[in-house]
Amino acid sequence: MQVFLRHGYAGTSMDRVAAASGVAKQTIYSHFQDKEGLFTILIERITIQRLQTELGSETLQGEPDVLLRQLAKAFLNKMGDEEYLNLFRVVVGESVRFPELAQLYSRIVVQRGRSLIADYFRSHPELHISDPEATAHIFTGSLVSYIISQKILYGEQGVALAPNRIVDALLQLILQNRDSG
């Protein structure tokens, strides 16, 4: 990961990865088919696996007010991690030259996360969510927007906005129709 973060996707070769990890290049190829395969595993490790570890599960379970708060906080913690922020910067920075890299990130992180949350919304009809996919996109998009404005664009140095305020307002919007109807 450090090689990708230091040199970007384009500047990272399997020779550099082998030298940095202290193993033969053939050893890396025996575990990963190519650079994209290695990067895929790194994305999964830094994003999905860390979030699942924080949540303690591969599926979303629990009462909406508790689970959604826990999910939002875990997401903000993950995205606030310097290694993750740097990975996100590499993906965004290289997306023009390597659109397949952005598409890979989108498939592994964005689409999987949105699908997981949409499935959770579908399994909770008491929330009265008419479009689970769009609501899942709004949920994650609000959190990503917060990270971009506060961390990537260094907004916290100007007008800081406490993460709890974002989480509270987001949950209020999603939970406001619960049990009505």
Steps between C-alpha positions, in 0.01 A plus 500: 500500500781739585642462148163585343459797733851629433512447123135492398344220300687583180837528672466172686658198342513146628879544520451790743246302703739202517790719610292676765359177638832315492375208294559378147275640230394144415371457856270798451380364165426164662255675735368772269450466127609855425520854637122543479448177697737623770329840511159331521605304809643817657176690439298217654731478801500872570132560437258209525693278742579785740138610506379143559752464783374822658138388469580143605299350213480460124129583500311788654288394794336687783253771582511783243579784741788305656631325189491805270680713760762227547538463122536876445758534776695197374490643148626841618774334708609291203498796263681710758786251507805654331579184301146488367500871414823454309356201313194707411727780375691253278177363353357846431832642377561211260139467380547711188797298374369169638120503491507124564656576839208725595257240366672234709469716813138570415422128465686392813408783733218721377269240344558237769441750779190645338360152437562392859324807639214478247443136603486612863243769416291243308503271803355778718160596355421698815736769364263561206786548254353502150834481317759306703779540241462876473475533879813285542675729250388807694617342826849414373524808279438730795781335693738507203418866440585574863837324470584676173410845631657457844799272439598493132438871444617589854171671589547407864774763514252769395149425610501173685175307523480233767433153358229436761296784352510337157412158641215638714345695213539210256333256738220746572428522127499124450315406817236774498235286329558194716184343638279766337261408239 
